[in-house]
Amino acid sequence: MSQRAIGYGRKSFDDPDNRTASVADQETFARTYAERNDLQFVDWQGDDGISGATMERPGLQRLLAAIVARQADVVIIEDVDRLSRDQEHLQHMSKMFRVHGVVLHTVAAGVIDHLVLSVKGMIGEQQRMRIAYTTRRGLVGKAKRGGVTGGKTLGYMRAQTGSDPSADQLVVDDSEAALVRRIFELYADGASLKSICNLLNAEGVPSPRARERGKYNSGIWNPSTLSGSVELGEGVLNNSLYVGRRIFNRRTWVEVPNDKRGFRRVPRLNPEADWIVRDEPHLRIVDEALWQRVKVRQADARAARDHKFKLTGNPLAGAKRPGHLLSGLVVCGTCGGPFVGTGGRWRCKAAMRQACDNASIRIDQLENRVLAGVREQLLTPEIISKFASALQQELDEKQQVADAGRGDLELRLADVRERMARLGRRIEEDEDAPRVLIERLKALETEEGELTAAVSATPARSVVRLPANYALVYERAVEQLEQHLRSEEGNVAREAIRVLIDRIVVQPGDERGGKRRHIQLHGDLFEMLTFAEAAAVGLSPAKRREQNAQKPQSGGTGAFSVTPLVAGTGFEPVTFRL
């Protein structure tokens, strides 16, 4: 029986000269190789336009999942650098291949052993670093000559000077320059970033990224498009090119690795001495007075923000806290995108640009339903009583351990003192006592001092008891739960609830208020509520889940109903509907 083979191919987005075969061509090569070597070609996975420096590639992840499921005996690639250009990632995949009995083949060289894979991996990684270096070097030289080094900039277009395509220059695009001046004037006159974006979107004006390929091609204006970063010179309102000052090498993009063997690219500001600055007055679009008015308003806006969020000299005071109890946890059940809080409502971010039809839900309504679930299911007197009993038992056990440790130290100390007394009497009775006895007595004195210090450092036996009125304390806490969570002093309590929630999925529905919308809870809090609900009816959590899964799937108005949908990772296939 022939071996089963899966092919894999990849092509980076930064290959303008097409030095690498397309993903479709790589598939053809892999299939031909499999036929020539009597291999059963069972599947093909590919990633088009994704860097080999990351393992966060859909096709690669499907390939690895198939290997773990033992669906293949051979992996066919065009060359090692198609698998990865990172030595660490290659070694990780090599170990996976060995564990699951998979052999790696390349179209050019056949079977690749561990040594060849390591050598080719180092070559591929060095080649990637070399490409990055030569690209950067060429851009620096072009910037010093005044050439264009970046992508499309709003207000300008490229103009070729001479027969050399690389000798292009920037020239002002009059129609886009008028748009730039309009944006600056609107902001300087007091218009907010959001209102400017709404105005441009309503007029159908495409954003600067509208012509670009990829995930940013929606053509919708966002406030970040205008504000960007003052320090990094990002955003329309911070682009010094509009006042005739071109800056190159102001920032460097750094690849920060993550736990999934991928990375995210973040900009870092370079030292000002490394900047390449050119004054080009012929590229000025915005006059100096208008530029300064915008800068003054930006400074005032930052000062107001700092005052509002108490950004002081204390580094902890500037820690960003969620604006709402559920900020960052609410997602859309239609498109899977995030919900953002605006105008007292949670709204699907995609729906705000007409890319999704899921309706909004009131912020207070959603939070009230979550807190109602916590209050009515988790914080019942019965659950609190069980919790208090378990807590008291745990406190007693810990105290017993601590008491046992102190008792052992006291016994050892008493034994040392008794031995010291015996040695002392013997030395007194014998005038010619051996010197070794005196040295032993000194050693025991040292040990006595250490044990005495240890006993002093160990807490004395104490009895810890919960207050007798804990039930009354609980009732008051429940009554003030919502008020406390919304106060400044409730930060710790808010975070304690937030970490228990993986996400809250808002399903589509006609009810805008949120009272009858289907809301699904995922995460640890779901498991805790399942346990509490089971305890209330005297069932095991597993039995309660089984009963819940058999219930009719109606969307009631109460805090919770149950539907057999998949909960968070590692949980049972049931989740609450808030």
TATANOR-V12257 format. One record per pair of residues at least 4 apart in sequence whose C-alpha atoms are under 6 Angstrom apart, sorted by sequence separation. I is the first residue (numbers start at 1). J is the second residue. D is the distance in whole Angstrom. If there is no record, write none. Layout:
i=(I & I)
j=(J & J)
d=(D & D)
This chain:
i=(21 & 34 & 67 & 81 & 90 & 97 & 106 & 117 & 131 & 143 & 173 & 185 & 187 & 198 & 201 & 206 & 213 & 224 & 229 & 234 & 241 & 258 & 306 & 332 & 341 & 351 & 364 & 368 & 371 & 372 & 373 & 374 & 375 & 381 & 384 & 387 & 399 & 400 & 448 & 477 & 480 & 522 & 529 & 535 & 567 & 34 & 66 & 67 & 97 & 105 & 142 & 186 & 200 & 212 & 229 & 233 & 240 & 241 & 257 & 258 & 306 & 322 & 331 & 332 & 341 & 350 & 351 & 485 & 534 & 105 & 161 & 228 & 233 & 257 & 311 & 331 & 340 & 350 & 351 & 427 & 484 & 534 & 567 & 104 & 105 & 161 & 210 & 228 & 256 & 311 & 331 & 339 & 340 & 534 & 566 & 567 & 104 & 160 & 209 & 210 & 227 & 230 & 255 & 256 & 331 & 339 & 509 & 565 & 566 & 567 & 159 & 210 & 226 & 255 & 330 & 339 & 485 & 565 & 139 & 159 & 225 & 226 & 255 & 339 & 531 & 534 & 553 & 564 & 158 & 226 & 254 & 507 & 47 & 158 & 207 & 253 & 254 & 10 & 46 & 157 & 206 & 207 & 253 & 347 & 506 & 9 & 45 & 157 & 207 & 253 & 346 & 505 & 548 & 562 & 156 & 252 & 346 & 505 & 549 & 561 & 562 & 156 & 157 & 252 & 345 & 346 & 504 & 560 & 561 & 9 & 156 & 251 & 345 & 346 & 504 & 560 & 155 & 251 & 345 & 560 & 251 & 344 & 503 & 559 & 250 & 502 & 147 & 148 & 155 & 502 & 147 & 155 & 501 & 7 & 197 & 500 & 501 & 197 & 250 & 500 & 249 & 79 & 248 & 74 & 78 & 248 & 73 & 74 & 75 & 76 & 77 & 78 & 194 & 247 & 74 & 76 & 193 & 247 & 246 & 52 & 53 & 246 & 52 & 53 & 245 & 87 & 245 & 5 & 244 & 245 & 3 & 4 & 5 & 6 & 8 & 10 & 13 & 244 & 2 & 3 & 5 & 6 & 7 & 8 & 9 & 10 & 11 & 12 & 13 & 244 & 6 & 8 & 10 & 11 & 12 & 413 & 12 & 85 & 86 & 244 & 85 & 244 & 243 & 516 & 242 & 81 & 242 & 243 & 242 & 522 & 523 & 522 & 154 & 521 & 520 & 520 & 403 & 519 & 519 & 5 & 4 & 5 & 7 & 4 & 5 & 6 & 7 & 8 & 3 & 5 & 7 & 10 & 188 & 188 & 358 & 361 & 362 & 378 & 360 & 361 & 361 & 378 & 333 & 330 & 332 & 333 & 329 & 330 & 331 & 332 & 333 & 329 & 330 & 373 & 369 & 55 & 56 & 55 & 54)
j=(25 & 38 & 71 & 85 & 94 & 101 & 110 & 121 & 135 & 147 & 177 & 189 & 191 & 202 & 205 & 210 & 217 & 228 & 233 & 238 & 245 & 262 & 310 & 336 & 345 & 355 & 368 & 372 & 375 & 376 & 377 & 378 & 379 & 385 & 388 & 391 & 403 & 404 & 452 & 481 & 484 & 526 & 533 & 539 & 571 & 39 & 71 & 72 & 102 & 110 & 147 & 191 & 205 & 217 & 234 & 238 & 245 & 246 & 262 & 263 & 311 & 327 & 336 & 337 & 346 & 355 & 356 & 490 & 539 & 111 & 167 & 234 & 239 & 263 & 317 & 337 & 346 & 356 & 357 & 433 & 490 & 540 & 573 & 111 & 112 & 168 & 217 & 235 & 263 & 318 & 338 & 346 & 347 & 541 & 573 & 574 & 112 & 168 & 217 & 218 & 235 & 238 & 263 & 264 & 339 & 347 & 517 & 573 & 574 & 575 & 168 & 219 & 235 & 264 & 339 & 348 & 494 & 574 & 149 & 169 & 235 & 236 & 265 & 349 & 541 & 544 & 563 & 574 & 169 & 237 & 265 & 518 & 59 & 170 & 219 & 265 & 266 & 23 & 59 & 170 & 219 & 220 & 266 & 360 & 519 & 23 & 59 & 171 & 221 & 267 & 360 & 519 & 562 & 576 & 171 & 267 & 361 & 520 & 564 & 576 & 577 & 172 & 173 & 268 & 361 & 362 & 520 & 576 & 577 & 26 & 173 & 268 & 362 & 363 & 521 & 577 & 173 & 269 & 363 & 578 & 270 & 363 & 522 & 578 & 270 & 522 & 168 & 169 & 176 & 523 & 169 & 177 & 523 & 30 & 221 & 524 & 525 & 222 & 275 & 525 & 275 & 106 & 275 & 102 & 106 & 276 & 102 & 103 & 104 & 105 & 106 & 107 & 223 & 276 & 104 & 106 & 223 & 277 & 277 & 84 & 85 & 278 & 85 & 86 & 278 & 121 & 279 & 40 & 279 & 280 & 39 & 40 & 41 & 42 & 44 & 46 & 49 & 280 & 39 & 40 & 42 & 43 & 44 & 45 & 46 & 47 & 48 & 49 & 50 & 281 & 44 & 46 & 48 & 49 & 50 & 451 & 51 & 124 & 125 & 283 & 125 & 284 & 284 & 557 & 284 & 124 & 285 & 286 & 286 & 567 & 568 & 568 & 208 & 576 & 576 & 577 & 461 & 577 & 578 & 72 & 72 & 73 & 75 & 73 & 74 & 75 & 76 & 77 & 73 & 75 & 77 & 82 & 293 & 294 & 508 & 512 & 513 & 529 & 512 & 513 & 514 & 532 & 505 & 503 & 505 & 506 & 503 & 504 & 505 & 506 & 507 & 504 & 505 & 559 & 559 & 261 & 262 & 262 & 262)
d=(6 & 6 & 6 & 5 & 6 & 6 & 5 & 6 & 6 & 5 & 6 & 6 & 5 & 6 & 6 & 6 & 6 & 5 & 6 & 6 & 5 & 6 & 6 & 5 & 6 & 5 & 6 & 6 & 6 & 6 & 6 & 5 & 5 & 6 & 6 & 6 & 6 & 6 & 6 & 6 & 6 & 6 & 6 & 6 & 6 & 5 & 5 & 6 & 5 & 5 & 5 & 5 & 5 & 6 & 5 & 5 & 5 & 5 & 6 & 5 & 5 & 6 & 6 & 5 & 5 & 5 & 4 & 5 & 5 & 4 & 6 & 5 & 6 & 4 & 6 & 6 & 5 & 5 & 6 & 6 & 5 & 6 & 6 & 6 & 6 & 6 & 5 & 4 & 5 & 4 & 4 & 6 & 5 & 5 & 4 & 6 & 6 & 4 & 6 & 6 & 5 & 6 & 6 & 5 & 5 & 5 & 6 & 6 & 6 & 5 & 5 & 4 & 5 & 6 & 5 & 4 & 6 & 5 & 6 & 5 & 5 & 5 & 5 & 6 & 5 & 6 & 6 & 5 & 6 & 6 & 5 & 5 & 5 & 5 & 5 & 6 & 5 & 6 & 5 & 6 & 5 & 6 & 6 & 5 & 5 & 6 & 5 & 6 & 5 & 4 & 6 & 6 & 6 & 5 & 6 & 6 & 5 & 5 & 5 & 6 & 6 & 5 & 6 & 5 & 5 & 6 & 6 & 6 & 5 & 6 & 5 & 5 & 4 & 6 & 5 & 5 & 5 & 4 & 5 & 4 & 5 & 6 & 5 & 5 & 6 & 5 & 6 & 6 & 4 & 4 & 5 & 4 & 5 & 6 & 5 & 5 & 6 & 6 & 5 & 5 & 5 & 5 & 6 & 5 & 5 & 5 & 5 & 5 & 5 & 5 & 5 & 5 & 6 & 6 & 6 & 6 & 5 & 5 & 6 & 5 & 5 & 5 & 5 & 5 & 6 & 5 & 5 & 6 & 6 & 6 & 5 & 5 & 5 & 6 & 6 & 6 & 4 & 5 & 6 & 6 & 6 & 5 & 5 & 5 & 5 & 5 & 5 & 4 & 6 & 5 & 6 & 5 & 6 & 6 & 5 & 6 & 5 & 5 & 5 & 5 & 5 & 4 & 5 & 5 & 5 & 6 & 5 & 6 & 6 & 5 & 5 & 5 & 6 & 6 & 6 & 4 & 6 & 5 & 5 & 6 & 5 & 6 & 6 & 5 & 5 & 5 & 5 & 5 & 6 & 6 & 6 & 5 & 6 & 5 & 5 & 5 & 6 & 6 & 6 & 5 & 5 & 6 & 5 & 6 & 6 & 5 & 5 & 5 & 5 & 5 & 4 & 6 & 6 & 6 & 6 & 6 & 5 & 5 & 4)
